[in-house]
Amino acid sequence: MVDEGIYKLRVLLKELSTLRGRHTELVSLYVPAGSSLNDTMNLLSNEISLTQNVKSKEVRKNVISALTKVVQHLKLYKQNPPNGLVVFCGNVSEHEGVTDIKIWAIEPPEPVKVKLYWCDQVFKLEPMENMVEEKEVYGLLVMDNQECTVGVLKGKSIRVLKRFDSIVPSKVGKGGQSQARFERVRQGLINDWYKIVAERARDLIPADCKGILLGGPGPAKQTLYEEDYFKTEFRNKIITMQDLGNTDESGLEELVQRSQEALAEASIAKEKALLQKFFQELGKDSGMVSYGLEAVKKAVEDGAANTVLISEGFSWDEAEFACSCGNSFKTLLKTDSKGKCTSCGKEIERIGSRPGIEFFEDLAKSFGTKLEIISTETSEGQKLLAIGGIGALLRYKQ
């Protein structure tokens, strides 16, 4: 499922990606976390001075206007936000000679690491787009009787947390030891080693991780999993076990590669469960679900909806209109469609709009209803989109 904040940011970035400057006059500014806004404003003031040398009068005017607007906006902050700041500003008018300077300021969901000032015909969106990619955290554990490496997978990035070695000897006894005595000692060391691995893995892997991937060469991983080394809560988070060739950092990479199917399933498990329940109730005609824009809206307003399921591909807006006859109103319409005045029936252009998902978010909150934004990456998600992109699990029959 898609986090609401991330969804809204994706929508904004999609909108920004469609904008084009008539010249190199769209400003992108990335202020890293922990850096000084005063230093950034001094940089922009210097850029304003340099822009005075631009030959084109129109470009010079628009870039200076954009930079000035950004500086004025930065003055509204007492200090740089915890994760830094990203600002996009420029003339987005589609008509030559017409100025329409707009600004978007974003406090990003994770720290800005890049320091960037960029002026172009398009906004520089790549660093922000990387932030809205799926970044669920998974624990990684690769081990055998000699070595263990613990790490985490966040998005596509693997980070090693700890690598440590055991003191378990190889299977062949040396120095004239009796084989039976040597094997008893060795088994005791293996038992202690498994306890150490389980304890360190529990301490190192984040408790709120989405799941844990376990791997390694030989049967050690299976023994570690099946016998009483892990606490039940930790063991229940293990979503896959893979045979690997290595137990170092390369083993973590191999573990992630071999676990792609399990990762895909875990990522959408909650979403699939909700949708399967929805379609089961729909198939039984139990009266415990509704679907379609008007039916779901009524269910929420009646207090009957427990959970609204809305597709990220939902293509309706809450549109605002003002007719020349004096009538003003808001209504839900298909994206980019025109509307008719509810008073005189005249076809009119909208004067404003917001995504329908935002409308239902606010509606759901006002009635104490949960709302889940559903991806379109699964067959169930596609089925929801095919029946209008919106449905609801009900508290009771209507």
VEXSELO-117452 format. One record per atom (N, C-alpha, C): x, y, z. Coordinates in steps of 0.05 Angstrom, whole numbers, padded with zeros to 5 digits, always signed. Layout:
<nodes>
XYZ;...
</nodes>
This chain:
<nodes>
+00017-00024+00000;+00000+00000+00000;+00017+00025+00000;+00006+00047-00008;+00021+00072-00011;+00016+00091+00012;+00038+00100+00025;+00035+00119+00046;+00023+00145+00035;+00005+00157+00051;-00010+00181+00041;+00009+00204+00035;+00028+00209+00053;+00047+00231+00048;+00064+00227+00023;+00073+00202+00020;+00089+00195-00004;+00072+00198-00029;+00047+00189-00027;+00029+00191-00051;+00027+00220-00059;+00022+00238-00040;+00018+00266-00047;+00043+00278-00059;+00066+00269-00049;+00091+00279-00060;+00095+00269-00088;+00088+00244-00093;+00090+00233-00120;+00072+00248-00140;+00048+00255-00131;+00029+00271-00148;+00042+00298-00155;+00054+00311-00134;+00066+00337-00139;+00089+00335-00158;+00106+00315-00155;+00129+00311-00172;+00120+00305-00201;+00099+00290-00203;+00088+00284-00230;+00078+00310-00243;+00065+00327-00228;+00057+00353-00238;+00081+00370-00247;+00101+00371-00229;+00125+00387-00236;+00139+00377-00260;+00138+00351-00265;+00152+00339-00288;+00140+00347-00314;+00115+00356-00313;+00101+00364-00338;+00106+00393-00346;+00118+00408-00327;+00122+00437-00332;+00148+00442-00348;+00146+00461-00366;+00169+00468-00382;+00172+00498-00383;+00197+00507-00380;+00202+00536-00383;+00207+00542-00412;+00200+00566-00421;+00204+00573-00449;+00234+00577-00454;+00248+00583-00432;+00277+00586-00433;+00289+00573-00408;+00315+00576-00404;+00327+00564-00380;+00322+00582-00356;+00297+00581-00346;+00288+00599-00325;+00273+00586-00302;+00274+00559-00301;+00262+00544-00278;+00284+00538-00258;+00280+00546-00233;+00300+00544-00212;+00294+00520-00195;+00314+00503-00191;+00313+00481-00172;+00334+00485-00150;+00325+00484-00125;+00343+00489-00103;+00341+00466-00082;+00363+00453-00076;+00364+00433-00055;+00382+00443-00033;+00370+00446-00009;+00385+00456+00014;+00390+00432+00033;+00414+00422+00036;+00419+00398+00052;+00411+00401+00081;+00404+00379+00094;+00398+00378+00122;+00423+00388+00138;+00418+00405+00157;+00440+00415+00174;+00455+00439+00163;+00449+00447+00138;+00463+00470+00127;+00449+00496+00134;+00462+00518+00129;+00452+00545+00137;+00435+00557+00115;+00411+00566+00123;+00394+00580+00104;+00406+00607+00097;+00419+00620+00116;+00432+00646+00110;+00453+00643+00088;+00469+00621+00089;+00489+00616+00068;+00475+00612+00041;+00452+00598+00042;+00437+00593+00017;+00426+00619+00006;+00415+00637+00023;+00405+00663+00014;+00427+00680+00003;+00451+00679+00015;+00474+00694+00004;+00482+00683-00024;+00481+00657-00027;+00486+00645-00053;+00467+00655-00074;+00441+00655-00067;+00421+00664-00086;+00423+00694-00092;+00430+00710-00072;+00434+00738-00077;+00457+00743-00097;+00478+00726-00094;+00500+00728-00113;+00491+00720-00141;+00474+00700-00142;+00464+00691-00169;+00446+00712-00181;+00432+00727-00165;+00416+00749-00176;+00434+00770-00188;+00456+00776-00175;+00475+00795-00186;+00487+00785-00213;+00494+00760-00214;+00505+00749-00238;+00485+00748-00261;+00459+00744-00254;+00438+00742-00275;+00434+00769-00289;+00443+00791-00276;+00441+00817-00289;+00456+00818-00316;+00475+00799-00320;+00491+00798-00344;+00478+00782-00367;+00455+00769-00361;+00442+00753-00382;+00432+00772-00404;+00437+00765-00429;+00430+00783-00451;+00400+00786-00456;+00386+00763-00454;+00357+00764-00460;+00343+00779-00437;+00329+00800-00444;+00314+00815-00424;+00293+00799-00410;+00279+00782-00426;+00257+00766-00415;+00267+00745-00396;+00289+00731-00404;+00300+00710-00387;+00312+00723-00362;+00326+00745-00365;+00337+00759-00342;+00316+00767-00322;+00294+00778-00332;+00272+00786-00314;+00260+00762-00299;+00255+00740-00314;+00241+00717-00302;+00259+00703-00282;+00285+00700-00288;+00303+00686-00269;+00306+00703-00244;+00310+00729-00247;+00313+00746-00223;+00287+00746-00206;+00264+00746-00220;+00239+00745-00205;+00236+00719-00189;+00244+00696-00202;+00243+00670-00189;+00262+00669-00165;+00287+00678-00169;+00306+00678-00147;+00298+00695-00124;+00287+00719-00131;+00278+00737-00110;+00255+00725-00094;+00237+00711-00108;+00214+00698-00095;+00224+00675-00076;+00245+00661-00085;+00256+00639-00068;+00269+00651-00043;+00284+00673-00046;+00297+00686-00023;+00276+00695-00003;+00255+00708-00013;+00233+00717+00004;+00220+00694+00019;+00217+00671+00005;+00205+00648+00019;+00224+00637+00041;+00249+00636+00035;+00268+00625+00055;+00268+00642+00080;+00262+00667+00078;+00262+00685+00101;+00239+00678+00121;+00219+00662+00111;+00197+00654+00128;+00206+00633+00149;+00229+00620+00144;+00238+00599+00162;+00257+00610+00183;+00253+00603+00208;+00271+00611+00229;+00297+00595+00226;+00295+00570+00217;+00319+00554+00213;+00312+00532+00192;+00333+00520+00182;+00330+00499+00162;+00314+00475+00175;+00293+00465+00162;+00279+00442+00172;+00297+00418+00177;+00289+00400+00195;+00307+00377+00202;+00318+00361+00178;+00301+00357+00157;+00310+00342+00134;+00320+00360+00111;+00323+00386+00116;+00331+00404+00095;+00306+00414+00080;+00311+00426+00057;+00289+00440+00043;+00294+00437+00013;+00273+00434-00002;+00274+00433-00031;+00254+00453-00042;+00264+00471-00060;+00247+00492-00071;+00248+00491-00102;+00225+00493-00114;+00223+00495-00144;+00208+00521-00150;+00219+00537-00168;+00206+00563-00174;+00213+00571-00202;+00194+00584-00215;+00200+00595-00242;+00175+00603-00257;+00179+00613-00281;+00157+00622-00298;+00146+00598-00313;+00122+00590-00306;+00110+00566-00318;+00088+00573-00338;+00087+00598-00346;+00068+00606-00367;+00074+00592-00393;+00053+00583-00407;+00057+00570-00433;+00058+00590-00456;+00054+00615-00449;+00052+00636-00470;+00076+00655-00470;+00088+00658-00493;+00111+00676-00496;+00104+00705-00487;+00121+00717-00471;+00116+00744-00462;+00098+00747-00438;+00086+00724-00429;+00069+00725-00405;+00084+00713-00381;+00083+00726-00359;+00097+00717-00335;+00078+00705-00314;+00085+00681-00305;+00069+00668-00284;+00089+00653-00266;+00101+00668-00247;+00121+00657-00229;+00107+00642-00206;+00113+00616-00204;+00102+00599-00183;+00124+00586-00167;+00118+00580-00142;+00138+00569-00124;+00127+00545-00109;+00143+00524-00106;+00135+00501-00090;+00158+00496-00070;+00152+00495-00045;+00172+00489-00024;+00165+00463-00010;+00184+00445-00008;+00179+00418+00002;+00198+00412+00025;+00186+00404+00048;+00202+00393+00070;+00203+00363+00065;+00225+00352+00055;+00225+00324+00046;+00222+00303+00068;+00214+00278+00060;+00210+00257+00080;+00235+00245+00091;+00258+00251+00080;+00284+00241+00090;+00305+00263+00084;+00328+00261+00098;+00348+00283+00096;+00358+00287+00067;+00359+00313+00060;+00371+00321+00034;+00401+00319+00037;+00414+00304+00019;+00443+00301+00021;+00458+00317+00000;+00444+00325-00021;+00457+00339-00042;+00453+00369-00040;+00474+00385-00044;+00471+00414-00046;+00470+00422-00075;+00448+00434-00083;+00444+00439-00112;+00429+00464-00117;+00439+00480-00135;+00424+00503-00148;+00426+00498-00178;+00402+00497-00191;+00402+00490-00219;+00381+00507-00233;+00388+00517-00257;+00370+00534-00272;+00368+00521-00300;+00344+00514-00309;+00341+00499-00334;+00313+00504-00344;+00307+00490-00367;+00280+00491-00378;+00261+00472-00363;+00272+00454-00347;+00257+00435-00331;+00267+00435-00303;+00250+00427-00284;+00259+00425-00256;+00276+00400-00252;+00296+00401-00235;+00314+00379-00229;+00300+00362-00207;+00287+00340-00215;+00270+00325-00196;+00283+00299-00186;+00304+00290-00199;+00315+00263-00193;+00320+00258-00163;+00333+00276-00148;+00338+00271-00120;+00312+00267-00104;+00291+00282-00111;+00265+00279-00097;+00251+00254-00105;+00254+00247-00131;+00241+00222-00140;+00252+00198-00127;+00278+00198-00121;+00291+00176-00106;+00279+00173-00078;+00271+00196-00067;+00260+00195-00039;+00233+00182-00038;+00218+00183-00060;+00190+00172-00059;+00189+00144-00070;+00212+00132-00076;+00212+00104-00083;+00205+00087-00058;+00195+00063-00062;+00190+00046-00039;+00215+00040-00024;+00215+00045+00003;+00239+00041+00019;+00233+00025+00044;+00219+00003+00041;+00213-00013+00064;+00239-00026+00074;+00242-00029+00100;+00266-00040+00112;+00263-00069+00118;+00283-00085+00110;+00284-00114+00115;+00311-00120+00129;+00309-00138+00148;+00334-00148+00161;+00347-00170+00144;+00373-00170+00144;+00388-00190+00129;+00407-00205+00148;+00407-00232+00146;+00425-00248+00163;+00436-00272+00146;+00462-00272+00142;+00475-00294+00129;+00495-00307+00148;+00496-00333+00150;+00513-00346+00170;+00519-00375+00163;+00541-00385+00174;+00546-00414+00176;+00560-00419+00202;+00574-00440+00205;+00587-00446+00231;+00613-00430+00235;+00622-00415+00215;+00647-00401+00217;+00644-00370+00218;+00623-00360+00205;+00621-00331+00202;+00592-00323+00200;+00586-00298+00208;+00559-00286+00205;+00561-00257+00198;+00543-00249+00180;+00541-00220+00173;+00512-00212+00175;+00508-00189+00189;+00481-00178+00193;+00479-00152+00178;+00457-00147+00164;+00454-00122+00150;+00424-00115+00148;+00419-00093+00134;+00391-00085+00128;+00389-00077+00098;+00366-00082+00088;+00359-00073+00060;+00338-00051+00063;+00345-00027+00052;+00327-00005+00052;+00324+00005+00023;+00300+00000+00012;+00296+00006-00017;+00314-00013-00032;+00333-00002-00047;+00352-00019-00062;+00380-00018-00050;+00382-00006-00027;+00408-00002-00014;+00413-00023+00008;+00436-00037+00007;+00443-00056+00027;+00465-00044+00045;+00460-00045+00072;+00480-00035+00091;+00488-00057+00110;+00514-00061+00112;+00525-00080+00131;+00524-00068+00159;+00513-00083+00178;+00512-00074+00206;+00535-00086+00223;+00541-00111+00218;+00562-00125+00233;+00570-00151+00220;+00597-00156+00220;+00607-00182+00211;+00624-00193+00234;+00620-00219+00241;+00636-00230+00263;+00641-00260+00258;+00662-00270+00270;+00671-00297+00266;+00667-00314+00290;+00664-00341+00286;+00661-00359+00308;+00689-00371+00315;+00689-00386+00337;+00713-00401+00344;+00708-00431+00341;+00688-00438+00326;+00682-00466+00321;+00703-00479+00303;+00716-00500+00312;+00737-00512+00295;+00724-00528+00272;+00741-00535+00253;+00731-00551+00231;+00725-00579+00241;+00713-00595+00224;+00703-00621+00233;+00726-00641+00240;+00749-00638+00229;+00771-00657+00233;+00786-00650+00258;+00788-00668+00278;+00803-00663+00302;+00833-00665+00297;+00848-00650+00313;+00877-00649+00309;+00891-00655+00336;+00917-00661+00335;+00933-00664+00359;+00927-00689+00375;+00917-00710+00362;+00912-00735+00376;+00888-00736+00393;+00870-00717+00392;+00845-00718+00408;+00828-00741+00400;+00813-00752+00419;+00794-00773+00411;+00771-00760+00396;+00762-00773+00375;+00742-00761+00357;+00716-00755+00372;+00708-00773+00391;+00683-00769+00405;+00684-00744+00423;+00707-00742+00438;+00710-00719+00456;+00711-00693+00440;+00726-00694+00418;+00728-00670+00401;+00701-00661+00390;+00684-00681+00382;+00658-00674+00371;+00640-00662+00392;+00642-00673+00417;+00625-00661+00439;+00633-00632+00444;+00658-00627+00445;+00668-00599+00449;+00659-00581+00426;+00662-00592+00402;+00654-00576+00378;+00624-00570+00378;+00607-00590+00385;+00578-00585+00386;+00571-00564+00407;+00585-00565+00429;+00581-00544+00450;+00587-00517+00439;+00609-00514+00424;+00617-00488+00413;+00597-00479+00391;+00587-00498+00376;+00567-00492+00356;+00541-00481+00369;+00533-00494+00390;+00509-00485+00405;+00513-00457+00416;+00537-00451+00427;+00543-00424+00437;+00543-00404+00414;+00554-00413+00391;+00555-00395+00368;+00527-00388+00358;+00509-00407+00357;+00482-00401+00348;+00468-00382+00367;+00473-00385+00393;+00462-00367+00413;+00472-00338+00408;+00498-00336+00402;+00510-00309+00397;+00498-00297+00372;+00495-00313+00350;+00484-00303+00325;+00455-00293+00330;+00439-00309+00344;+00411-00302+00348;+00409-00276+00365;+00426-00274+00385;+00425-00250+00403;+00434-00225+00388;+00455-00227+00373;+00465-00203+00359;+00446-00195+00336;+00435-00215+00323;+00416-00209+00301;+00392-00194+00313;+00382-00204+00336;+00359-00190+00349;+00366-00162+00357;+00390-00157+00367;+00399-00131+00376;+00404-00112+00352;+00414-00122+00330;+00422-00105+00307;+00399-00099+00288;+00382-00119+00282;+00361-00115+00262;+00338-00098+00274;+00329-00077+00261;+00308-00060+00272;+00283-00076+00278;+00271-00071+00302;+00248-00086+00310;+00224-00081+00292;+00223-00057+00279;+00200-00051+00262;+00205-00057+00233;+00225-00074+00227;+00230-00081+00199;+00206-00097+00188;+00204-00096+00161;+00181-00108+00147;+00183-00139+00149;+00208-00149+00148;+00212-00178+00149;+00242-00183+00150;+00250-00208+00152;+00278-00216+00155;+00284-00237+00134;+00307-00234+00120;+00316-00254+00101;+00340-00269+00114;+00339-00295+00113;+00359-00312+00125;+00372-00330+00104;+00399-00332+00105;+00412-00348+00085;+00440-00357+00093;+00452-00374+00077;+00479-00383+00082;+00484-00410+00069;+00509-00419+00068;+00515-00445+00057;+00511-00467+00078;+00502-00491+00070;+00500-00513+00089;+00475-00511+00106;+00473-00530+00125;+00448-00532+00142;+00447-00514+00166;+00468-00499+00172;+00469-00483+00197;+00445-00464+00199;+00437-00451+00178;+00415-00432+00179;+00389-00446+00186;+00386-00471+00175;+00361-00486+00181;+00360-00494+00210;+00382-00502+00221;+00383-00509+00250;+00378-00484+00267;+00390-00462+00259;+00386-00437+00274;+00356-00429+00275;+00343-00433+00252;+00315-00426+00249;+00296-00445+00264;+00302-00471+00261;+00283-00491+00271;+00285-00497+00301;+00309-00495+00312;+00313-00500+00340;+00308-00475+00356;+00309-00477+00382;+00299-00456+00400;+00320-00434+00405;+00330-00421+00384;+00349-00399+00387;+00336-00372+00385;+00317-00370+00366;+00303-00344+00362;+00278-00343+00380;+00272-00319+00389;+00246-00315+00402;+00224-00317+00380;+00200-00324+00388;+00178-00328+00368;+00173-00304+00351;+00173-00280+00363;+00167-00256+00348;+00188-00252+00326;+00214-00257+00332;+00235-00253+00312;+00232-00275+00290;+00228-00300+00299;+00226-00322+00280;+00202-00317+00260;+00181-00306+00270;+00157-00302+00253;+00162-00281+00232;+00183-00265+00235;+00189-00244+00215;+00206-00255+00192;+00216-00279+00195;+00233-00290+00174;+00215-00299+00151;+00218-00286+00128;+00200-00291+00106;+00212-00309+00084;+00238-00314+00086;+00250-00332+00066;+00277-00342+00076;+00285-00366+00067;+00311-00377+00074;+00324-00386+00048;+00349-00378+00043;+00362-00383+00017;+00389-00396+00021;+00395-00416+00003;+00422-00428+00002;+00440-00409-00013;+00463-00403+00000;+00482-00383-00011;+00510-00394-00012;+00527-00381-00027;+00555-00389-00028;+00573-00375-00009;+00564-00352+00003;+00581-00336+00020;+00566-00326+00044;+00582-00317+00064;+00570-00307+00089;+00581-00279+00095;+00594-00266+00076;+00604-00239+00080;+00585-00219+00066;+00595-00195+00060;+00579-00175+00047;+00568-00184+00020;+00584-00199+00006;+00574-00210-00020;+00551-00230-00016;+00551-00243+00008;+00529-00261+00015;+00503-00245+00019;+00505-00221+00031;+00481-00205+00034;+00469-00197+00007;+00487-00190-00012;+00478-00183-00039;+00465-00207-00053;+00477-00230-00050;+00466-00255-00062;+00439-00262-00049;+00437-00258-00023;+00412-00263-00008;+00389-00246-00019;+00395-00220-00023;+00374-00202-00034;+00366-00210-00062;+00386-00217-00079;+00381-00225-00106;+00362-00250-00107;+00368-00270-00090;+00353-00295-00090;+00325-00292-00077;+00321-00270-00063;+00296-00266-00048;+00276-00247-00061;+00280-00241-00086;+00263-00221-00099;+00234-00228-00099;+00228-00254-00103;+00200-00262-00104;+00187-00259-00076;+00202-00267-00055;+00192-00265-00028;+00188-00236-00020;+00207-00219-00029;+00205-00190-00023;+00180-00178-00036;+00176-00185-00061;+00152-00175-00075;+00126-00183-00061;+00125-00208-00052;+00101-00218-00038;+00097-00203-00012;+00119-00200+00004;+00117-00187+00030;+00109-00158+00028;+00118-00145+00007;+00113-00117+00003;+00083-00111-00001;+00070-00130-00013;+00042-00125-00019;+00022-00143-00004;+00033-00157+00017;+00017-00176+00031;-00008-00164+00044;-00004-00141+00058;-00027-00129+00072;-00047-00118+00051;-00037-00107+00030;-00055-00097+00009;-00071-00120-00004;-00057-00141-00010;-00071-00164-00022;-00092-00176-00003;-00086-00177+00023;-00105-00188+00042;-00130-00171+00043;-00127-00145+00043;-00151-00127+00044;-00167-00130+00018;-00154-00131-00004;-00168-00133-00030;-00181-00160-00033;-00168-00181-00024;-00180-00207-00025;-00205-00208-00009;-00205-00196+00015;-00229-00195+00032;-00251-00180+00018;-00243-00157+00006;-00263-00140-00008;-00276-00156-00031;-00260-00169-00047;-00272-00183-00070;-00287-00209-00062;-00279-00221-00040;-00294-00244-00030;-00322-00235-00021;-00323-00213-00006;-00350-00203+00002;-00366-00194-00021;-00353-00182-00041;-00367-00173-00065;-00378-00197-00080;-00362-00218-00082;-00371-00242-00096;-00394-00256-00082;-00395-00255-00055;-00416-00268-00040;-00441-00251-00040;-00439-00226-00050;-00462-00207-00049;-00472-00204-00020;-00453-00201-00001;-00460-00201+00027;-00472-00175+00037;-00468-00154+00020;-00477-00127+00029;-00458-00113+00047;-00434-00126+00051;-00414-00114+00069;-00392-00099+00055;-00396-00094+00029;-00378-00076+00014;-00394-00058-00004;-00382-00037-00012;-00393-00020-00033;-00371-00011-00051;-00378-00003-00076;-00357+00006-00094;-00369+00027-00113;-00352+00043-00125;-00361+00065-00142;-00361+00090-00125;-00356+00112-00139;-00353+00138-00125;-00377+00146-00108;-00400+00146-00119;-00424+00156-00104;-00431+00137-00081;-00429+00111-00086;-00437+00091-00065;-00417+00093-00042;-00391+00096-00047;-00372+00097-00026;-00374+00124-00011;-00379+00145-00025;-00383+00171-00012;-00406+00170+00007;-00428+00158-00002;-00452+00156+00015;-00446+00139+00040;-00432+00116+00036;-00425+00098+00058;-00409+00113+00079;-00390+00129+00070;-00373+00144+00090;-00390+00164+00105;-00407+00179+00090;-00424+00200+00102;-00445+00188+00121;-00453+00163+00116;-00472+00150+00133;-00459+00137+00158;-00432+00137+00158;-00418+00125+00180;-00416+00095+00177;-00423+00084+00154;-00423+00055+00150;-00397+00044+00140;-00379+00061+00130;-00354+00051+00119;-00333+00048+00140;-00321+00024+00141;-00299+00019+00160;-00273+00027+00148;-00268+00018+00123;-00243+00023+00109;-00248+00029+00080;-00239+00052+00071;-00241+00060+00042;-00216+00050+00028;-00219+00036+00006;-00197+00027-00011;-00198+00044-00036;-00177+00060-00041;-00177+00077-00064;-00151+00074-00080;-00154+00070-00106;-00131+00064-00123;-00114+00090-00128;-00087+00086-00129;-00070+00109-00135;-00075+00118-00164;-00089+00101-00180;-00097+00109-00207;-00125+00122-00208;-00137+00128-00185;-00164+00140-00185;-00163+00166-00200;-00180+00168-00221;-00178+00190-00240;-00201+00210-00237;-00208+00217-00212;-00229+00237-00208;-00216+00260-00192;-00227+00284-00196;-00219+00308-00182;-00243+00320-00168;-00237+00335-00146;-00257+00353-00136;-00253+00380-00150;-00271+00387-00168;-00267+00411-00185;-00284+00434-00174;-00273+00458-00178;-00287+00482-00169;-00295+00499-00193;-00320+00509-00193;-00330+00524-00216;-00342+00551-00207;-00341+00571-00224;-00355+00596-00220;-00367+00604-00247;-00393+00604-00249;-00407+00610-00274;-00413+00640-00276;-00415+00649-00301;-00421+00677-00305;-00449+00685-00295;-00466+00664-00291;-00492+00670-00280;-00492+00675-00250;-00468+00673-00238;-00465+00679-00209;-00465+00654-00192;-00468+00631-00204;-00468+00606-00188;-00440+00596-00184;-00432+00590-00159;-00406+00577-00153;-00411+00551-00139;-00395+00531-00146;-00399+00504-00134;-00375+00487-00138;-00374+00465-00122;-00353+00444-00125;-00367+00418-00131;-00353+00401-00146;-00365+00375-00152;-00343+00356-00160;-00348+00330-00159;-00329+00309-00167;-00332+00303-00196;-00310+00305-00211;-00311+00300-00240;-00287+00284-00248;-00289+00271-00271;-00266+00257-00283;-00244+00278-00288;-00219+00270-00283;-00197+00288-00287;-00197+00300-00315;-00193+00326-00316;-00191+00342-00341;-00218+00345-00356;-00240+00335-00345;-00265+00339-00359;-00277+00366-00351;-00294+00376-00369;-00308+00402-00364;-00333+00397-00347;-00344+00418-00337;-00368+00415-00321;-00391+00432-00331;-00415+00427-00321;-00438+00443-00328;-00449+00457-00303;-00457+00482-00307;-00467+00497-00284;-00492+00483-00274;-00493+00480-00248;-00516+00467-00235;-00541+00485-00235;-00537+00510-00242;-00559+00529-00242;-00570+00534-00270;-00552+00542-00289;-00562+00549-00316;-00556+00527-00337;-00540+00507-00330;-00534+00486-00348;-00513+00492-00369;-00500+00515-00367;-00479+00523-00386;-00454+00507-00381;-00440+00499-00402;-00415+00485-00399;-00393+00505-00392;-00378+00500-00371;-00358+00520-00361;-00332+00506-00354;-00310+00521-00354;-00284+00511-00347;-00281+00513-00317;-00266+00494-00306;-00261+00494-00277;-00241+00517-00270;-00244+00528-00246;-00225+00549-00238;-00205+00538-00218;-00209+00514-00209;-00190+00501-00191;-00198+00472-00187;-00179+00456-00177;-00186+00428-00171;-00164+00416-00154;-00171+00394-00141;-00152+00378-00126;-00158+00349-00131;-00138+00331-00128;-00143+00302-00134;-00165+00291-00117;-00181+00274-00129;-00203+00261-00114;-00194+00246-00090;-00170+00235-00091;-00159+00220-00067;-00158+00239-00043;-00150+00264-00047;-00148+00283-00025;-00176+00289-00014;-00196+00291-00032;-00223+00295-00023;-00232+00272-00005;-00227+00247-00013;-00236+00225+00003;-00219+00221+00029;-00194+00230+00028;-00178+00230+00053;-00191+00248+00074;-00198+00272+00066;-00211+00291+00085;-00238+00281+00094;-00253+00270+00075;-00280+00259+00082;-00278+00236+00102;-00259+00218+00096;-00255+00195+00114;-00247+00204+00142;-00229+00223+00144;-00220+00232+00170;-00243+00245+00186;-00260+00259+00172;-00282+00273+00186;-00302+00253+00197;-00303+00229+00187;-00322+00209+00196;-00309+00186+00211;-00283+00189+00217;-00269+00168+00231;-00266+00142+00216;-00263+00145+00190;-00260+00121+00172;-00231+00118+00163;-00221+00093+00163;-00194+00089+00153;-00194+00090+00123;-00171+00099+00112;-00169+00100+00083;-00142+00088+00075;-00142+00070+00055;-00118+00058+00045;-00115+00064+00016;-00091+00074+00008;-00086+00079-00020;-00073+00054-00032;-00086+00043-00053;-00078+00017-00064;-00062+00021-00089;-00040+00006-00091;-00023+00008-00115;-00037-00006-00139;-00026-00001-00162;-00037-00014-00186;-00018-00036-00196;+00000-00045-00179;+00021-00063-00187;+00012-00093-00185;-00011-00098-00172;-00020-00125-00169;-00045-00130-00185;-00052-00155-00189;-00076-00162-00204;-00101-00152-00189;-00100-00154-00162;-00122-00145-00145;-00125-00115-00148;-00102-00101-00148;-00102-00071-00151;-00114-00063-00177;-00108-00078-00198;-00118-00073-00225;-00149-00078-00226;-00158-00099-00211;-00187-00104-00210;-00202-00082-00197;-00190-00071-00175;-00203-00048-00162;-00205-00024-00181;-00183-00019-00195;-00183+00003-00214;-00204-00001-00236;-00208-00026-00244;-00227-00032-00266;-00256-00028-00257;-00262-00029-00231;-00290-00024-00223;-00293+00005-00212;-00276+00023-00221;-00279+00051-00213;-00257+00062-00196;-00240+00044-00185;-00217+00053-00170;-00223+00059-00141;-00247+00053-00132;-00254+00059-00104;-00275+00039-00093;-00270+00030-00069;-00289+00012-00056;-00287+00016-00026;-00304+00002-00011;-00304+00005+00018;-00313-00021+00031;-00299-00028+00053;-00308-00049+00071;-00326-00037+00092;-00349-00048+00096;-00370-00035+00112;-00370-00046+00141;-00380-00029+00159;-00385-00037+00186;-00411-00053+00189;-00430-00046+00173;-00456-00059+00173;-00469-00055+00145;-00489-00071+00140;-00504-00069+00115;-00519-00043+00114;-00520-00031+00090;-00536-00007+00086;-00563-00013+00075;
</nodes>
